[in-house]
Amino acid sequence: MKERIPPVGITYSGGVTITTLTHERILEDADIRALENTILPVIEPDIKLIMDFSSVQFLTSTALGLLIRISKKVRENQGQMSLCGIQPKIMEVFKITQLDRVFDIQPDVTSGIKAMEG
């Protein structure tokens, strides 16, 4: 059986938690569950969370639902969350669903960090 690479990496920069989505396609339920099981446990009070989508080319509506759940948990913990590196095709989905009004979206991780610090 082929070993699956986790769909997310977590790094820290100062007080900011950076989750980097590593798969080009977030389509399978197993990948979405892995994201959920990796990201939700790191959300603590006052978290500053950046989700880097630079590698992601495709995602499902289930993945969008997970983003909404993550955002809700961040808000409940009085934290901040930014999405960055969103590819144009995915950005169109965010605009159509008006999620671009729900999430703070930055062009890259550096901009996300600056927005949280400023």
N, C-alpha and C positions, 0 to 999 in steps of 0.2 A: 504494500500500500504506500502510495506516495505521501510524504510528509507535507502538510499544508503550512505555508508561511503565514504568520499572523497578519491580518489586514491593517494593523496599526502599530506604529512605534511611538513611544512616549519619551520625551526629553524635557529638560527643565532649563530655563534661562532666567536667572534671578528668581523672582517670585511668580514667573509665568510657566504654566504647564502647556507644552506643545505636543499635540497629537498629530502625527503625520500618517495619513492614510496611504498605505503602500500599494494597494491593488489598483489596477487601471479600471477594473469593473467591479462594482459593488452590487451584485445582482442576486447572489445565492443567499438563502436564508442562513446557512452556516456562517457566511462572512458577516452578515448583519448581527447575528447572535454573538459572534466573536468580538465585534466592535462594541456592542452593548456591554458584554461581560468585561471588557478591558477598560472602557471609558467611564461608565457609571460609578465604579468603585473608587476612582481617583477624585471624584467631585467632593470637595470638602468646603467648609465655610470660607467665604471670601476668596474662592478660587478665581484665578485669572487663566482662562482656558482658550487656547488657540487651536483650531482644527485646520490643518493644512491639506487642501484638496489638490495640490499641484499635480499629483500623479493620476488623479481620477478622471476618467473620460466618460464613464457611464455609471448611473446609479438608478435604483428603483424607487418607486413611491414608498416602499417599506423603509428604505434608507432615509428618505425625507422625514418619515414619521419618527424614526429614531432620533434624528437631529432635533426635532421639536421636543421629544422627551428629555434629551440631554439639556437643551436650553431651559426647559422648565425646572429641572433639578438644579441647574446653575443658579437661576433666579431665586429659587427657594432657599439656597445657601448664600444669598446676597453676594454672588459672584458676578464675574463678567465673562462674556464669551464672544469671540470673533471667529469668523470663517475667512480663510484666505486661499489664494491660488485657484480660485474656481474658474474652470475652463469655460469658454464662450457658450458651448452647447448646454452645459449644466446651468450657466447663468441665465439662459433663456427660460429654462424650467423654473428657476427661482422667480423670475419676473412674471411669468404667466400665472404662477401660483401665489404671487405677491409675497413670497418668503423673503424677497430682497428688502421688504419693509420690516420684517420681523427680526432678521439677523443683522448684526454689524458685520459687513463684508469689507475686507481689506485686500489690496492687490497681492501682498506677500506677508511672510511671517514678520519681517522687520517692521513693516507698517503696522501690523497687528500689535506688536509689542509697544511701539511708540504710542499708538492710540490708547492702550491700557495705562501706560505710564503718564500720559498727558491729561 
